[in-house]
């Protein structure tokens, strides 16, 4: 099993899915009465969508250090790239 977890693509996939799940859990816990599209639109109009996305990436920190601790460096690189992709997304949304 650890052979698959030390793959770059596995780390990238997990690094993208975990923040998406964190944001989905926040949405379901807090704003289940709105549709997901309305939720995103309201936060975008308020100018705080980037804050929500940035906070949803925090679990990647735990993933990254977990991969490093297990010495799965290729997986850690994938998580790091996913985090950088989220940072670029936040920058693009911020300056629209």
C-alpha positions in Angstrom: 0.0 0.0 0.0 2.8 2.5 0.8 4.2 1.9 -2.6 1.1 3.6 -4.1 1.1 6.4 -1.5 4.6 7.4 -2.4 3.6 8.3 -5.9 3.5 11.9 -7.1 0.1 11.6 -8.7 -1.4 10.1 -5.5 -0.2 13.0 -3.5 -1.5 15.4 -6.1 -4.9 13.8 -6.1 -5.2 13.6 -2.3 -3.9 17.2 -2.1 -6.8 18.3 -4.3 -9.5 16.1 -2.9 -8.9 16.9 0.8 -9.4 20.7 0.5 -12.4 20.2 -1.6 -13.9 17.9 1.0 -13.0 20.4 3.7 -14.9 23.1 1.9 -17.8 20.8 1.2 -18.1 19.9 4.9 -18.0 23.6 5.8 -20.7 24.2 3.3 -22.9 21.4 4.5 -22.4 22.2 8.1 -23.0 25.9 7.8 -25.1 26.6 4.6 -27.0 23.5 3.7 -30.1 25.5 2.9 -28.3 27.2 -0.1 -27.3 25.4 -3.3 -23.5 25.0 -3.7 -23.5 27.5 -6.6 -25.4 30.1 -4.5 -23.0 29.5 -1.7 -20.0 30.2 -3.9 -21.7 33.2 -5.6 -22.6 34.8 -2.2 -19.0 34.4 -0.9 -17.6 35.7 -4.2 -19.8 38.8 -4.1 -18.8 39.4 -0.5 -15.2 39.2 -1.5 -14.3 36.4 0.9 -14.4 33.3 -1.3 -10.6 33.4 -1.4 -10.5 33.3 2.4 -12.7 30.1 2.5 -10.5 28.5 -0.2 -7.4 29.4 1.7 -8.7 27.9 5.0 -9.8 24.8 3.2 -6.2 24.1 2.2 -5.0 23.9 5.8 -5.5 20.1 6.0 -2.9 19.8 3.3 -0.4 20.9 5.9 -1.2 17.8 7.9 -1.0 15.7 4.8 2.3 17.2 3.8 4.0 16.6 7.1 2.5 13.1 7.3 4.0 12.2 4.0 7.3 13.6 5.0 7.2 11.7 8.3 6.6 8.5 6.5 9.4 9.4 4.1 7.0 9.4 1.1 8.7 12.3 -0.6 7.1 11.9 -4.0 3.7 12.0 -2.4 4.7 15.0 -0.5 5.7 16.7 -3.7 2.2 16.1 -5.1 0.6 17.6 -2.0 2.9 20.6 -2.3 2.0 21.1 -6.0 -1.8 20.8 -5.2 -1.3 23.5 -2.5 0.5 25.7 -5.0 -2.4 25.2 -7.5 -4.8 26.3 -4.9 -2.6 29.4 -4.1 -2.6 30.3 -7.8 -6.4 29.9 -7.9 -6.8 32.2 -4.9 -4.6 34.8 -6.6 -6.5 34.6 -9.8 -9.9 34.9 -8.1 -8.5 37.7 -5.9 -7.5 39.9 -8.8 -10.5 39.4 -11.0 
